[in-house]
Amino acid sequence: MKVLVKSNIVKRRQVEHTKAERRILETINHPFIAKLHYAFQTQEKLFFVLDYAAGGELFFHLSRMKKFPEHVTRFYCAEITLALDALHQYVRRCTPCYGSFLCIIRPRLCPCFVCLLERDLP
């Protein structure tokens, strides 16, 4: 379960990003992206009930090992790349993409990523 403190979200100006995160996580279906099953709130907090990820977070393991062996790095890079591709495909369905070349060469300029960060998603 992911717990977010509402006052911190507002203070950090992350309200729209948090709303987009919820919409994306409850919609997208991919083996390398945690599925949002439920979301609820109290006066002070937001709660996201996500898929259980056995083994914990990648950053926890990296901090313990300091450096991954190359075969482990390749494995995680492949998973992360596939997850980012799935997110990119989702966002492309939500907004027109004016050129895949732009997505590859200058992803920050691509309208797909602008939609993910700044626009309201369906």
Residue pairs with C-beta under 8 A, 6 or more apart in sequence:
1 47
1 48
1 49
1 50
2 47
2 48
2 50
3 45
3 46
3 47
3 48
4 18
4 45
4 46
4 47
4 48
5 44
5 45
6 41
6 43
6 44
6 45
6 46
7 44
9 15
9 18
9 46
16 118
16 120
17 117
18 46
19 120
20 116
20 117
20 120
20 121
22 36
22 39
22 48
23 121
23 122
24 87
24 90
24 116
24 121
25 33
25 34
25 35
25 36
25 48
25 50
26 35
26 36
26 39
27 90
28 35
28 86
28 87
28 90
29 35
30 82
30 83
30 86
32 79
32 80
32 82
32 83
32 86
33 83
33 86
33 87
34 50
34 51
34 53
35 50
35 51
36 48
36 49
36 50
37 49
37 50
37 51
38 47
38 48
38 49
39 46
39 47
39 48
39 49
40 46
40 47
41 47
55 61
58 76
61 68
62 68
68 76
87 116
88 103
88 112
88 113
91 112
91 113
91 115
91 116
91 121
92 112
94 115
94 119
94 121
94 122
95 111
95 112
95 114
95 115
95 119
96 111
97 103
97 110
97 111
97 112
98 110
98 111
99 110
102 109
102 110
103 110
103 112
107 113
115 121
